[in-house]
Amino acid sequence: MTEAEIEYEKSVYGPLTDAVRELVDATIRTTVDDDEIKAVQVEVEGIVARLRTSQLEGAYGVRYGATGRGRPWGNPTVGLRNAIAPPLVVDRSSDGRAWCGFHLGAAYEGPPGLVHGGVSALILDQMLGEATGAGGKPGMTATLTLRYRRGTPLGDLRAEAWIERSEGIKTWARGHIADAEGVTVEAEGLFILPRWARERIAAEAATPKYFE
């Protein structure tokens, strides 16, 4: 797809996903009466039926544009078309760093008022992978270790990640999530360039930047 076509699809699907994301939050926090809940259920079921009239076989996968950058729009962390995703909008630099600000609301709660630990792991896995790709050392997650320094409150947060070192097909990265008071969760991970990517590199003399 051309960049213009991609931008058009963003303008169509992005607002729909935002609306569904709001629906998720509203479903969790609503206090309307039982009759209204039942009426809304019927409406939502009708909307689902309309969307089911034409859909992909299986998962979304990753589509590629003219620049070679993938569109992982079904990804649960950064996916434009995935209402589960916060989503993260990640900035990157070629020295192997990635960072973003984001907001986590009721859909991501574990302990009361705090982010579920598994959600923190999901975000940091993505961020470390973004950093390795940005630095030209992409790979698939082999290990991921988290240290929960304190509870991560729901609300506005920031995540950062960076490459620590690289040896051949192996790259080690580190990162963290922080709130206004400082770091809440730290992570370190090992990323390994998969065999199929090594074979492609050998054949095309080009290293893919990301494995979304």
C-alpha positions as protocol buffer text, in pm:
chain_id: "A"
residue {
  index: 1
  type: MET
  ca { x: 0 y: 0 z: 0 }
}
residue {
  index: 2
  type: THR
  ca { x: 108 y: 359 z: -61 }
}
residue {
  index: 3
  type: GLU
  ca { x: 154 y: 601 z: 229 }
}
residue {
  index: 4
  type: ALA
  ca { x: -163 y: 783 z: 119 }
}
residue {
  index: 5
  type: GLU
  ca { x: -363 y: 460 z: 130 }
}
residue {
  index: 6
  type: ILE
  ca { x: -225 y: 377 z: 474 }
}
residue {
  index: 7
  type: GLU
  ca { x: -315 y: 723 z: 605 }
}
residue {
  index: 8
  type: TYR
  ca { x: -667 y: 683 z: 468 }
}
residue {
  index: 9
  type: GLU
  ca { x: -710 y: 348 z: 643 }
}
residue {
  index: 10
  type: LYS
  ca { x: -585 y: 506 z: 965 }
}
residue {
  index: 11
  type: SER
  ca { x: -850 y: 777 z: 933 }
}
residue {
  index: 12
  type: VAL
  ca { x: -1122 y: 512 z: 895 }
}
residue {
  index: 13
  type: TYR
  ca { x: -1021 y: 243 z: 1143 }
}
residue {
  index: 14
  type: GLY
  ca { x: -855 y: 455 z: 1413 }
}
residue {
  index: 15
  type: PRO
  ca { x: -1175 y: 635 z: 1523 }
}
residue {
  index: 16
  type: LEU
  ca { x: -1368 y: 306 z: 1522 }
}
residue {
  index: 17
  type: THR
  ca { x: -1111 y: 146 z: 1751 }
}
residue {
  index: 18
  type: ASP
  ca { x: -1116 y: 451 z: 1978 }
}
residue {
  index: 19
  type: ALA
  ca { x: -1495 y: 419 z: 2006 }
}
residue {
  index: 20
  type: VAL
  ca { x: -1470 y: 50 z: 2095 }
}
residue {
  index: 21
  type: ARG
  ca { x: -1199 y: 131 z: 2349 }
}
residue {
  index: 22
  type: GLU
  ca { x: -1436 y: 382 z: 2508 }
}
residue {
  index: 23
  type: LEU
  ca { x: -1707 y: 113 z: 2505 }
}
residue {
  index: 24
  type: VAL
  ca { x: -1479 y: -122 z: 2699 }
}
residue {
  index: 25
  type: ASP
  ca { x: -1412 y: 144 z: 2961 }
}
residue {
  index: 26
  type: ALA
  ca { x: -1780 y: 239 z: 2980 }
}
residue {
  index: 27
  type: THR
  ca { x: -1881 y: -127 z: 3019 }
}
residue {
  index: 28
  type: ILE
  ca { x: -1650 y: -167 z: 3317 }
}
residue {
  index: 29
  type: ARG
  ca { x: -1758 y: 151 z: 3493 }
}
residue {
  index: 30
  type: THR
  ca { x: -2126 y: 192 z: 3406 }
}
residue {
  index: 31
  type: THR
  ca { x: -2393 y: 204 z: 3676 }
}
residue {
  index: 32
  type: VAL
  ca { x: -2703 y: 231 z: 3454 }
}
residue {
  index: 33
  type: ASP
  ca { x: -3005 y: 16 z: 3545 }
}
residue {
  index: 34
  type: ASP
  ca { x: -3056 y: -346 z: 3440 }
}
residue {
  index: 35
  type: ASP
  ca { x: -3305 y: -267 z: 3163 }
}
residue {
  index: 36
  type: GLU
  ca { x: -3062 y: -26 z: 3003 }
}
residue {
  index: 37
  type: ILE
  ca { x: -2783 y: -287 z: 3022 }
}
residue {
  index: 38
  type: LYS
  ca { x: -3003 y: -537 z: 2837 }
}
residue {
  index: 39
  type: ALA
  ca { x: -3099 y: -281 z: 2573 }
}
residue {
  index: 40
  type: VAL
  ca { x: -2735 y: -187 z: 2513 }
}
residue {
  index: 41
  type: GLN
  ca { x: -2643 y: -556 z: 2487 }
}
residue {
  index: 42
  type: VAL
  ca { x: -2891 y: -599 z: 2202 }
}
residue {
  index: 43
  type: GLU
  ca { x: -2746 y: -296 z: 2022 }
}
residue {
  index: 44
  type: VAL
  ca { x: -2388 y: -418 z: 2064 }
}
residue {
  index: 45
  type: GLU
  ca { x: -2480 y: -765 z: 1938 }
}
residue {
  index: 46
  type: GLY
  ca { x: -2631 y: -601 z: 1632 }
}
residue {
  index: 47
  type: ILE
  ca { x: -2314 y: -403 z: 1567 }
}
residue {
  index: 48
  type: VAL
  ca { x: -2102 y: -719 z: 1599 }
}
residue {
  index: 49
  type: ALA
  ca { x: -2327 y: -897 z: 1349 }
}
residue {
  index: 50
  type: ARG
  ca { x: -2282 y: -610 z: 1100 }
}
residue {
  index: 51
  type: LEU
  ca { x: -1903 y: -622 z: 1129 }
}
residue {
  index: 52
  type: ARG
  ca { x: -1903 y: -1002 z: 1093 }
}
residue {
  index: 53
  type: THR
  ca { x: -2062 y: -982 z: 746 }
}
residue {
  index: 54
  type: SER
  ca { x: -1714 y: -930 z: 597 }
}
residue {
  index: 55
  type: GLN
  ca { x: -1395 y: -1009 z: 784 }
}
residue {
  index: 56
  type: LEU
  ca { x: -1045 y: -1156 z: 758 }
}
residue {
  index: 57
  type: GLU
  ca { x: -974 y: -1525 z: 793 }
}
residue {
  index: 58
  type: GLY
  ca { x: -779 y: -1565 z: 1116 }
}
residue {
  index: 59
  type: ALA
  ca { x: -570 y: -1292 z: 1279 }
}
residue {
  index: 60
  type: TYR
  ca { x: -471 y: -958 z: 1127 }
}
residue {
  index: 61
  type: GLY
  ca { x: -100 y: -1035 z: 1087 }
}
residue {
  index: 62
  type: VAL
  ca { x: 146 y: -768 z: 979 }
}
residue {
  index: 63
  type: ARG
  ca { x: 106 y: -574 z: 653 }
}
residue {
  index: 64
  type: TYR
  ca { x: 388 y: -381 z: 491 }
}
residue {
  index: 65
  type: GLY
  ca { x: 395 y: -46 z: 314 }
}
residue {
  index: 66
  type: ALA
  ca { x: 636 y: 100 z: 60 }
}
residue {
  index: 67
  type: THR
  ca { x: 887 y: 196 z: 331 }
}
residue {
  index: 68
  type: GLY
  ca { x: 912 y: -163 z: 457 }
}
residue {
  index: 69
  type: ARG
  ca { x: 776 y: -73 z: 802 }
}
residue {
  index: 70
  type: GLY
  ca { x: 509 y: -314 z: 913 }
}
residue {
  index: 71
  type: ARG
  ca { x: 158 y: -227 z: 1022 }
}
residue {
  index: 72
  type: PRO
  ca { x: 92 y: -450 z: 1325 }
}
residue {
  index: 73
  type: TRP
  ca { x: -258 y: -311 z: 1362 }
}
residue {
  index: 74
  type: GLY
  ca { x: -383 y: -618 z: 1545 }
}
residue {
  index: 75
  type: ASN
  ca { x: -104 y: -599 z: 1807 }
}
residue {
  index: 76
  type: PRO
  ca { x: -241 y: -583 z: 2167 }
}
residue {
  index: 77
  type: THR
  ca { x: 12 y: -314 z: 2264 }
}
residue {
  index: 78
  type: VAL
  ca { x: 44 y: -83 z: 1963 }
}
residue {
  index: 79
  type: GLY
  ca { x: -236 y: -202 z: 1730 }
}
residue {
  index: 80
  type: LEU
  ca { x: -438 y: 71 z: 1559 }
}
residue {
  index: 81
  type: ARG
  ca { x: -728 y: -171 z: 1513 }
}
residue {
  index: 82
  type: ASN
  ca { x: -704 y: -342 z: 1852 }
}
residue {
  index: 83
  type: ALA
  ca { x: -919 y: -185 z: 2125 }
}
residue {
  index: 84
  type: ILE
  ca { x: -726 y: -387 z: 2385 }
}
residue {
  index: 85
  type: ALA
  ca { x: -414 y: -183 z: 2305 }
}
residue {
  index: 86
  type: PRO
  ca { x: -368 y: 139 z: 2512 }
}
residue {
  index: 87
  type: PRO
  ca { x: -228 y: 204 z: 2238 }
}
residue {
  index: 88
  type: LEU
  ca { x: 139 y: 291 z: 2267 }
}
residue {
  index: 89
  type: VAL
  ca { x: 266 y: 548 z: 2015 }
}
residue {
  index: 90
  type: VAL
  ca { x: 640 y: 484 z: 2028 }
}
residue {
  index: 91
  type: ASP
  ca { x: 925 y: 720 z: 1938 }
}
residue {
  index: 92
  type: ARG
  ca { x: 1260 y: 566 z: 1845 }
}
residue {
  index: 93
  type: SER
  ca { x: 1619 y: 664 z: 1772 }
}
residue {
  index: 94
  type: SER
  ca { x: 1880 y: 483 z: 1565 }
}
residue {
  index: 95
  type: ASP
  ca { x: 2108 y: 441 z: 1867 }
}
residue {
  index: 96
  type: GLY
  ca { x: 1868 y: 175 z: 1997 }
}
residue {
  index: 97
  type: ARG
  ca { x: 1633 y: 369 z: 2220 }
}
residue {
  index: 98
  type: ALA
  ca { x: 1252 y: 378 z: 2236 }
}
residue {
  index: 99
  type: TRP
  ca { x: 1017 y: 582 z: 2453 }
}
residue {
  index: 100
  type: CYS
  ca { x: 651 y: 679 z: 2482 }
}
residue {
  index: 101
  type: GLY
  ca { x: 391 y: 834 z: 2708 }
}
residue {
  index: 102
  type: PHE
  ca { x: 54 y: 661 z: 2749 }
}
residue {
  index: 103
  type: HIS
  ca { x: -254 y: 633 z: 2967 }
}
residue {
  index: 104
  type: LEU
  ca { x: -391 y: 319 z: 3133 }
}
residue {
  index: 105
  type: GLY
  ca { x: -746 y: 321 z: 3261 }
}
residue {
  index: 106
  type: ALA
  ca { x: -991 y: 77 z: 3419 }
}
residue {
  index: 107
  type: ALA
  ca { x: -940 y: -195 z: 3156 }
}
residue {
  index: 108
  type: TYR
  ca { x: -582 y: -250 z: 3278 }
}
residue {
  index: 109
  type: GLU
  ca { x: -644 y: -270 z: 3653 }
}
residue {
  index: 110
  type: GLY
  ca { x: -503 y: -553 z: 3864 }
}
residue {
  index: 111
  type: PRO
  ca { x: -489 y: -460 z: 4234 }
}
residue {
  index: 112
  type: PRO
  ca { x: -733 y: -177 z: 4311 }
}
residue {
  index: 113
  type: GLY
  ca { x: -611 y: 142 z: 4144 }
}
residue {
  index: 114
  type: LEU
  ca { x: -299 y: -24 z: 4009 }
}
residue {
  index: 115
  type: VAL
  ca { x: -191 y: -165 z: 3673 }
}
residue {
  index: 116
  type: HIS
  ca { x: -202 y: -545 z: 3641 }
}
residue {
  index: 117
  type: GLY
  ca { x: 152 y: -686 z: 3650 }
}
residue {
  index: 118
  type: GLY
  ca { x: 93 y: -881 z: 3329 }
}
residue {
  index: 119
  type: VAL
  ca { x: 3 y: -558 z: 3149 }
}
residue {
  index: 120
  type: SER
  ca { x: 333 y: -408 z: 3261 }
}
residue {
  index: 121
  type: ALA
  ca { x: 511 y: -713 z: 3117 }
}
residue {
  index: 122
  type: LEU
  ca { x: 321 y: -679 z: 2789 }
}
residue {
  index: 123
  type: ILE
  ca { x: 421 y: -315 z: 2753 }
}
residue {
  index: 124
  type: LEU
  ca { x: 784 y: -369 z: 2844 }
}
residue {
  index: 125
  type: ASP
  ca { x: 819 y: -667 z: 2610 }
}
residue {
  index: 126
  type: GLN
  ca { x: 698 y: -441 z: 2328 }
}
residue {
  index: 127
  type: MET
  ca { x: 921 y: -151 z: 2429 }
}
residue {
  index: 128
  type: LEU
  ca { x: 1238 y: -359 z: 2453 }
}
residue {
  index: 129
  type: GLY
  ca { x: 1160 y: -505 z: 2113 }
}
residue {
  index: 130
  type: GLU
  ca { x: 1106 y: -156 z: 1973 }
}
residue {
  index: 131
  type: ALA
  ca { x: 1448 y: -49 z: 2103 }
}
residue {
  index: 132
  type: THR
  ca { x: 1632 y: -347 z: 1953 }
}
residue {
  index: 133
  type: GLY
  ca { x: 1466 y: -290 z: 1617 }
}
residue {
  index: 134
  type: ALA
  ca { x: 1539 y: 82 z: 1621 }
}
residue {
  index: 135
  type: GLY
  ca { x: 1906 y: 8 z: 1680 }
}
residue {
  index: 136
  type: GLY
  ca { x: 1927 y: -236 z: 1390 }
}
residue {
  index: 137
  type: LYS
  ca { x: 1946 y: -541 z: 1619 }
}
residue {
  index: 138
  type: PRO
  ca { x: 1595 y: -690 z: 1600 }
}
residue {
  index: 139
  type: GLY
  ca { x: 1496 y: -1024 z: 1742 }
}
residue {
  index: 140
  type: MET
  ca { x: 1225 y: -1233 z: 1902 }
}
residue {
  index: 141
  type: THR
  ca { x: 1193 y: -1236 z: 2280 }
}
residue {
  index: 142
  type: ALA
  ca { x: 1393 y: -1522 z: 2432 }
}
residue {
  index: 143
  type: THR
  ca { x: 1380 y: -1414 z: 2797 }
}
residue {
  index: 144
  type: LEU
  ca { x: 1211 y: -1128 z: 2980 }
}
residue {
  index: 145
  type: THR
  ca { x: 1274 y: -1053 z: 3349 }
}
residue {
  index: 146
  type: LEU
  ca { x: 1078 y: -791 z: 3542 }
}
residue {
  index: 147
  type: ARG
  ca { x: 1138 y: -627 z: 3878 }
}
residue {
  index: 148
  type: TYR
  ca { x: 830 y: -469 z: 4031 }
}
residue {
  index: 149
  type: ARG
  ca { x: 972 y: -194 z: 4249 }
}
residue {
  index: 150
  type: ARG
  ca { x: 629 y: -68 z: 4360 }
}
residue {
  index: 151
  type: GLY
  ca { x: 272 y: -62 z: 4237 }
}
residue {
  index: 152
  type: THR
  ca { x: 216 y: 116 z: 3906 }
}
residue {
  index: 153
  type: PRO
  ca { x: -85 y: 347 z: 3943 }
}
residue {
  index: 154
  type: LEU
  ca { x: -347 y: 371 z: 3670 }
}
residue {
  index: 155
  type: GLY
  ca { x: -327 y: 697 z: 3477 }
}
residue {
  index: 156
  type: ASP
  ca { x: -54 y: 875 z: 3282 }
}
residue {
  index: 157
  type: LEU
  ca { x: 269 y: 678 z: 3252 }
}
residue {
  index: 158
  type: ARG
  ca { x: 593 y: 674 z: 3054 }
}
residue {
  index: 159
  type: ALA
  ca { x: 802 y: 383 z: 2926 }
}
residue {
  index: 160
  type: GLU
  ca { x: 1162 y: 384 z: 2804 }
}
residue {
  index: 161
  type: ALA
  ca { x: 1387 y: 110 z: 2665 }
}
residue {
  index: 162
  type: TRP
  ca { x: 1738 y: 83 z: 2524 }
}
residue {
  index: 163
  type: ILE
  ca { x: 1990 y: -166 z: 2391 }
}
residue {
  index: 164
  type: GLU
  ca { x: 2243 y: -268 z: 2652 }
}
residue {
  index: 165
  type: ARG
  ca { x: 2471 y: -484 z: 2435 }
}
residue {
  index: 166
  type: SER
  ca { x: 2472 y: -713 z: 2134 }
}
residue {
  index: 167
  type: GLU
  ca { x: 2671 y: -1022 z: 2035 }
}
residue {
  index: 168
  type: GLY
  ca { x: 2601 y: -1172 z: 1694 }
}
residue {
  index: 169
  type: ILE
  ca { x: 2238 y: -1282 z: 1676 }
}
residue {
  index: 170
  type: LYS
  ca { x: 2176 y: -1197 z: 2045 }
}
residue {
  index: 171
  type: THR
  ca { x: 2079 y: -855 z: 2180 }
}
residue {
  index: 172
  type: TRP
  ca { x: 2018 y: -758 z: 2542 }
}
residue {
  index: 173
  type: ALA
  ca { x: 1790 y: -468 z: 2622 }
}
residue {
  index: 174
  type: ARG
  ca { x: 1663 y: -293 z: 2933 }
}
residue {
  index: 175
  type: GLY
  ca { x: 1373 y: -63 z: 3010 }
}
residue {
  index: 176
  type: HIS
  ca { x: 1124 y: 62 z: 3265 }
}
residue {
  index: 177
  type: ILE
  ca { x: 781 y: 211 z: 3328 }
}
residue {
  index: 178
  type: ALA
  ca { x: 755 y: 525 z: 3540 }
}
residue {
  index: 179
  type: ASP
  ca { x: 490 y: 754 z: 3684 }
}
residue {
  index: 180
  type: ALA
  ca { x: 534 y: 1112 z: 3803 }
}
residue {
  index: 181
  type: GLU
  ca { x: 721 y: 992 z: 4111 }
}
residue {
  index: 182
  type: GLY
  ca { x: 971 y: 769 z: 3931 }
}
residue {
  index: 183
  type: VAL
  ca { x: 1029 y: 413 z: 3811 }
}
residue {
  index: 184
  type: THR
  ca { x: 773 y: 149 z: 3909 }
}
residue {
  index: 185
  type: VAL
  ca { x: 877 y: -153 z: 3699 }
}
residue {
  index: 186
  type: GLU
  ca { x: 1212 y: -246 z: 3543 }
}
residue {
  index: 187
  type: ALA
  ca { x: 1276 y: -506 z: 3273 }
}
residue {
  index: 188
  type: GLU
  ca { x: 1565 y: -673 z: 3099 }
}
residue {
  index: 189
  type: GLY
  ca { x: 1538 y: -910 z: 2807 }
}
residue {
  index: 190
  type: LEU
  ca { x: 1729 y: -1118 z: 2557 }
}
residue {
  index: 191
  type: PHE
  ca { x: 1624 y: -1098 z: 2192 }
}
residue {
  index: 192
  type: ILE
  ca { x: 1745 y: -1345 z: 1930 }
}
residue {
  index: 193
  type: LEU
  ca { x: 1737 y: -1308 z: 1553 }
}
residue {
  index: 194
  type: PRO
  ca { x: 1529 y: -1609 z: 1435 }
}
residue {
  index: 195
  type: ARG
  ca { x: 1662 y: -1859 z: 1182 }
}
residue {
  index: 196
  type: TRP
  ca { x: 1422 y: -1756 z: 906 }
}
residue {
  index: 197
  type: ALA
  ca { x: 1541 y: -1396 z: 937 }
}
residue {
  index: 198
  type: ARG
  ca { x: 1903 y: -1503 z: 922 }
}
residue {
  index: 199
  type: GLU
  ca { x: 1830 y: -1692 z: 602 }
}
residue {
  index: 200
  type: ARG
  ca { x: 1657 y: -1388 z: 454 }
}
residue {
  index: 201
  type: ILE
  ca { x: 1951 y: -1168 z: 548 }
}
residue {
  index: 202
  type: ALA
  ca { x: 2190 y: -1410 z: 380 }
}
residue {
  index: 203
  type: ALA
  ca { x: 1978 y: -1410 z: 64 }
}
residue {
  index: 204
  type: GLU
  ca { x: 1899 y: -1038 z: 47 }
}
residue {
  index: 205
  type: ALA
  ca { x: 2186 y: -879 z: 241 }
}
residue {
  index: 206
  type: ALA
  ca { x: 1935 y: -675 z: 438 }
}
residue {
  index: 207
  type: THR
  ca { x: 1837 y: -693 z: 805 }
}
residue {
  index: 208
  type: PRO
  ca { x: 1468 y: -644 z: 890 }
}
residue {
  index: 209
  type: LYS
  ca { x: 1424 y: -376 z: 1154 }
}
residue {
  index: 210
  type: TYR
  ca { x: 1122 y: -511 z: 1339 }
}
residue {
  index: 211
  type: PHE
  ca { x: 931 y: -828 z: 1415 }
}
residue {
  index: 212
  type: GLU
  ca { x: 591 y: -684 z: 1509 }
}
